[in-house]
Amino acid sequence: MRLCIASFVWCLISYAAVGVEGATDCKPALGSLTIKTAQDVSDVAKCSTFTGDIFVAADGPDEVILDGLKSILGNLDVENVGKLHSLSSMTLEAVSSLTLKNLPELSNLSFPVLKKFSSLKWDNLPALEGCSIATGPIETDIGEITISNTSMKSLDWLVWSVGQLVITDNAKLESFSLPYEEIHGALTFGQNAALKSFDVSRLIRIEGGLNISNNDVTTLSFAKLQVIQGNVKLGGGYTNISMPVLNSIGGSLDAESTGDISALCTNLEKDKSFVGHYECESKTSDTPQPSTSNPDATSGPDNESDPGEEDDEPGPSRSVDPRSIGIAAGVIVIAILAVIFSIFYFKRRIRSKVREISHDSRTKKSIELSDTDTSSVRSLRNAGVPMARTASVKELESPAIRLELASDSTVSLQELPGALLPHELDGRHGRSELGTPIAPLSPAPSFESVNSVTPLVRYEMPA
């Protein structure tokens, strides 16, 4: 009996626990949850594992404490929350990405047991002076860490090897140290105005690019750095840049300083293992140093200068600006098109002029012929030939003169006299209509003359 009661009580407790957690949807159908109130924070903290992304609304609570939540199978994204001043979890161990952006009041950030994450993306956190992130060992590879525009003075907690590291615009950052030997991506470090110490002495290999510029530091020492697979850009007020064992750069190199970095430029000049363009220049106000540059690192026989040509003026190498080439090509194309258009235009004008001249000549000839017709008619009238008063004396574009009889009675029709008889041939050729007809040897048909009443008789000669 006691066993049954104990089992019943256990079932009630389990059901109650499931019911409490079931009140919070730990796996929403939409794949995300937006925290809007303090109650939403309490509800999601009851989930041991939350499947989906968690957001915080812009008008959300000023404090988000996720104690109790151990894993987020998605991203924790907090952006543009003006009143948020604290974000923490003493239990959260795993999250895909922690993104914090535009949080002007955030001053407390704590995830001490975090050990599984792929990226940290922090931007515009002006009130954040420190944090507690992943104080223990990390169990996953970190793809990217970006820390920009914060008030942190030190980043000593960054002790993990990362794929890409971006540290920019941290006005109060005074020191930075890389405790690892390799970066699997790019290293960007710039616009940190208060920086006094920069230690990368352990770094051996960078699989991406290297960009260090506009920091308040005068010395860069890459004592062990051997390989940089991407582009390199160094700029600032450096007086000493040291890369003694660097033997390979997969991209271009651009080093520029207001201090004297002639030693680096000399070492670069001796090294012939660069793949891309490199340029090294000291812009000192006292003693300007000539720049060392190689516009085409893949030099060969085709790139050697002509022995017959001499360069009497030393100075930096001259190169053709691609934009100038493009502009020149465009001007040439436009000029060619203009010439072609002009040719077609003038041809068309010439053809139209020829048509006008031909038309004018035909019209002039027609007018001359008309004048000729008029003068001819006048001559006939002067000779006494009667002309019709209403008849047209000319036709346009007709080469001949056309005269018509007048319709009045001044001109009368005349016919040939009918009293004249046609003259017949004599009978010397075997046929005769004169004299007495001789009886034919054989009957023959007779014909009548059109103009004579005497019938025609055909005679045949005897055989």
Secondary structure, 3 states (H helix, E strand, C coil): CHHHHHHHHHHHHHHHHHHHHHCCCCCCCCCEEEECCHHHHHHHHCCCEEECEEEECCCCCCEEECCCCCEEEEEEEEECCCCCCEEECCCCCEEEEEEEECCCCCCEEEECCCCECCEEEEEEECCCCCCEECCCCCCCCEEEEEEEEECCCECCCCCCCEEEEEEECCCCCCEEECCCCEECCCEEEECCCCCCEEECCCCCEECCCEEEECCCCCEEECCCCCEECCCEEEEECCCEEECCCCCEECCCEEEEECCCCHHHHHHHHHCCCECCCEEEEECCCCCCCCCEEECCCCCCHHHCCCCCCCCCCCCCCCCCCHHHHHHHHHHHHHHHHHHHHHHHHHHHHHHHHHHHHHHHHHHHHHHHHHHHHHHHHHHHHHCCCCCCCCCCCCCCCCCCCCCCCCCCCCCCCCCCCCCCCCCCCCHHHCCCCCCCCCCCCCCCCCEECCCCCCEECCCCCCC
